[in-house]
Amino acid sequence: MKYYASLTGSRRKRLEADRRRDTFAQQIEAQGKTPKQISTTKVIPADDEIAAHLALQPGQAVGVRQRVMYADAEPLQLGDSYYPLDIVEGSKIMNPADVVEGTDQVLEDLGHTPTRYEDEITWRMPTTEESTQLRLAPGVPVGRLLRTTFDQQERPTEVYVVILPADRHVLRYDVSAD
């Protein structure tokens, strides 16, 4: 599968979908497969890494949306999104039901328009839990994409951590030369 990292936060793609499909679903469907997500939500204390990226204090409560994402029946990736609780509390983001318009659209509806993203990509061997959830063969490494979303006030509004099995993904970026 191709993971078009530069399109996952595309406002243009969200608006083209007229709030009916998130960008993950659009990408999977464009590759001839059926997307599905199983989500859970909870409130947890932010660890040091998440707190630093969200400009919060370690241990401060954050909302987290954890997803196992599928293409057809194959688990394709794991995606955990962390949000400042004061932004998402009581919103669709904290409901485990599918957010068909995508969480970036919900953030925009809440007054926090995503305007830019910072990505950090690392590679490593998976944890036992990741191997089980993703049905990985022994010896298959994973990519870890940590994306921080910033709103129009430069406030970090989301940290998205996605785990991508190396045998199932090609990371593709379209970068302007402007």
C-alpha positions, 0 to 999 in steps of 0.5 A: 500500500502507498501511504501518501503522508503529504495528503493525510492532512490535506484540507483540499482532499477533505473539502472535496469529500464534502465531509463524507470520507476521511483522507485514510478512507479516500486513500484506501479506496483509491487503491481498490480496497475497502477501508475500515477502522476500529476505534477506542477513546479514553483520557490518559495522562500525557507521557513526556514525549506527547506532553512536549509535542503538545506544549503541555506538562507531563501527566496533564490529561489528554484525550486519545483516540486509538485506531486499528486501520484495515484495508479489506480484512488486513490490518494495515496500520495502528494510529493513536491521536493525542489531543489537549483535553480542553479542545476535544472534550465532549466532541466527536473526537472523543466518541469511538464511533467512526468520524466520517469527515475526519478528525482534522475537520472536527478540529476545524469545526471546533475553531482549530484549523490545521495549518501545518504539520511536523513529521518525525519518522523512525524505524524499529522492531515492533512491540509484541502487542504491535506484532499481534495487532498487525499480524506481522511475520517474524522479523518485519520492522515497522515505521513510526510516523509522529505527526504534530498538527498546528492550528492557525495560532501555531498551537499544537492540537494533535499528535498522531502516532502511526505504526506502519509495517515495513512489508506493507507500506511505501511512504510517499511525500509530495513536497513543493519546491516553492 
